[in-house]
Amino acid sequence: MTPANTTVWLALIAATSLPYRGAGRFAWHFARGKLGLDPVFRHMLHTGLIPPQARVLDIGCGQGLLASLLQRCGEFERSGRWPSGWAPAPAPAQVTGIELMPRDVGRAQAALGASAVFICGDMRTTPFPEVDAVVILEVLHYITIPEQNEVLARVRRALPAGGTLLLRIGDAAATRGFVISQWVDRVVTFVRGHRVVPQFCRTLGEWKVQLESLGFDVRNQPMSEGTPFANVLLIARVKEAT
């Protein structure tokens, strides 16, 4: 990024994190750290993976960081502060977040109020609304592979032709980075006050085969820049009707 765009991005992180001051000290620090260190958020914005005015479903939304970020994007664009050279700001029509952990849902609601919809529920059983884009960042590995397949099938049914699924996974074939990812995942889960559970992981090739069988066109983008992990972002679009 140019120095000017870096300055704007840092201002966007600060603005996105600010509402979490009212949700507690941990929530604010977690927001700043996650947005500043995780490359996936910046990548989604500057490449336009989420279109403007999209109905967005964030599965495993945690404390609602993506919803807060997308709201701030609209504010920055309206004020003329959107980074030059980036895709149009993905100001959403509606963001719905599904999160299993009541504590995280409470933080999301305390920070963002009624500006987004947050549902405390299990992704395996909670109904998915009809949306234009679905975001799932490293949560499917907490459920079994048959359950993952069913969630992905339901995601496909919630999306129209041309709709987008953004799915970040850890590539089980990348041995060293994958092991590091798993270890850090367990530590962060514990620090956030959640129970550490078994993980059910696949290789990048296995994920792509499953998504293609559901009617997605899939491309993959490494998403570990600046980290020692083996994370990959799968950009899956529902095939247009022929």
N, C-alpha and C positions, 0 to 999 in steps of 0.2 A: 504494500500500500504506500501511497505517497505520504509525506509528513502531514499534509493537510487532512487527508482521509484518516490517518491514524489518530489525529486529534479529535476528529468527529466521532470515530468509533469509540474512543475512550469516554467522550461525553455521552454517547448513547448507552454505554455500560453503566455510567453513573446514574443516568436518568432512569434506566430500567431497574436498577437496584434500589433506588430511593424509596419506592413504596414499601419495601420490606423492612424499613426501620420500624414501622409500626407493628410488624409481625414478630419482633424480637431480634436480639443481637445476632444470634446464630443465622437466622434467615437472611439478614442483610449481608453478613460476611460470606455466606455460602453463595449468594447471588453474584456478588462481585468476583469471587474467585472462580466460579464456574464459567461465567461469561468471558472473563479475561483469559482463562487458560485453555478452554475447550474450543478448538477451531471450527466446530460444526456450525455454530450459530452465525459467525461472520460469513462462512462459506454460503450458507443458505440465503443470506441477504444479498451479497454482492453478485451472486450468479442468478438470482431470480427464481429459485426453485419453488417458492411459494408465490403465486401470482397475487396482484392487488385484488381486494374485494372477494377473496376466497373464503369459503366456509372451511374452517380448519378443525380437525380432531387431533388432539395430542394425547396419545395413549401412554400411560405411565408418566403423567405430567409433573409429578413431584410437587413443588411449591408454586408451579405456574410460571416459571421463568419465560417460556416461549410466548405465552399470552402477554406478559408484561412487555417483552421485547417488541412484539409485533405492534402493540399499541403505541409505543414510543416511536416506532418507524413512521407511522402516520403523522405524528406531531412534528418530527424533524423535517419531513417532506413539506408539510404545510408552511413551516417557518423558513423554508429555503436552506436548511442545513444538511440535506441529504448528501452523502458523499458523491462527488463527481465520478463518472465512469461506472457507477454501480447500476444494476438493473433497477427498474422502478420500485419504490418502497412497497413492501408487501402488507400494507394496511389492510387488515382482514375485515370481512363483513361480520364474522362471528367466530369466536374460539371456544371450543368445548374441550375440557380436560377431564380425563378419567384417571383416578389415582386410588390405589388400594389403601394407602396409609392415612388414617384420619388426621394425624398430626400435620402431615404435609398439606392436606386439603384445607385444614384450618389456617395454615400460614398463607396459602394462596388466597383464601377468602378474606383474611384480615388485610392483606396487602392490596388486593385488586377489587374487592367488593363485588358489585353486580356487573362489572364491565366485561366479565367472561363467565362462562358456566363451568363450575367445577363439580364433578360427581365423585363421591366416595364409593368406589365399587371395584369389583374384580373384572378385569378385561375379558375373562373367559365367559362371563355371564351378563355383563352390562350391555344393553342394546346400544348399537352404534347409530348415530343419526346419519342422514344423507349429507355428504360433504364433498368438497372439491379436492382437498388435500388431507392426507393422514401422515402424522409424524410419530415414529416409534424409535426412541433413542435408547438402545441397550436395555430393554426390559423383557423381551421375549424369552431370553435364556433362563428366566426364573420359572418357566412352566415347561411341562414335558413336550417332546417333539410332536406327538399327536395333537396336543392342545395348541401348540404354536400353529400347526397347519389349519386348525379350525378358526383361530383368530384371524389368520391371514385370509381365509376364505370369506369370513364375514367382512373384513376390510374391503375386499374386492367387491362385495355386493353393495357396500356403502358408497362406492365411487362411481361416477359416470364415465362414459367413454372419454378418454383424454385426462381423466383424473390422476392424481399423483400420490404415490406412497414413498415417503422418505424413511428408510429403515437403516439404522446404523447397527452394525453387528461387530463382534470380535471374530476374526478369521481363525478357526481352530487349526488350520493348516500352518499358520505362522507361529511356530512353536514358542520361541523365546518371548516375543511380544505378547502372545496370547496368554502365557503363564503370568506375565507381569500384569496384564489387564485384569485377570481373574483375582490376583492377590489384592490389587488396589480396589477393585470392586467390593471385595469382602470388607476391607478396612473402612471404606466410605459408608457402606451399608451399616456397619456397627456404629460409627461415629454419629450417623444421623438418627440413631436410636431404633434401628430396625433389626429384626431377626435375620441372621445369616442363613440362607437356604441353599440347597443343592442347585447346581447350574446344568443346563442341558444345551450344549453348544454344537455348532455345525461348521463345516468348512464353507468358504465363500462359494465354491462351486455348488455345494448342496443347497445353499440358500437360493442361488440363482435358478437352479432347476425347479425348485418348489414354486417360486414366483412365476416363472414362465409357464408352468403347468396351469396356473390360475388365469392366464391371459394377460400377463404384464410383459411389456418390453422393458428390459432391465439393463442398466449400465452401472458400473461401480467406480467409486472415487475413493482413493486412500484418504483417511481422515484421522491421521495420527500426527500431523505436523506439530513439531515442538514437544512431542511426548514419546515415551518408549513403547507405546501400545501397538496393537495389531488391529486397530479399528478401521472399518470400511463403511462408507455410506453407499447404500444401494438406492438408486434413483429409478423407481419402477413406475411406468405409466401404463394405464389401461389402454389396450389396443383399440383404435378407432374401428367402428363397424365397417365392414367391407360391402 
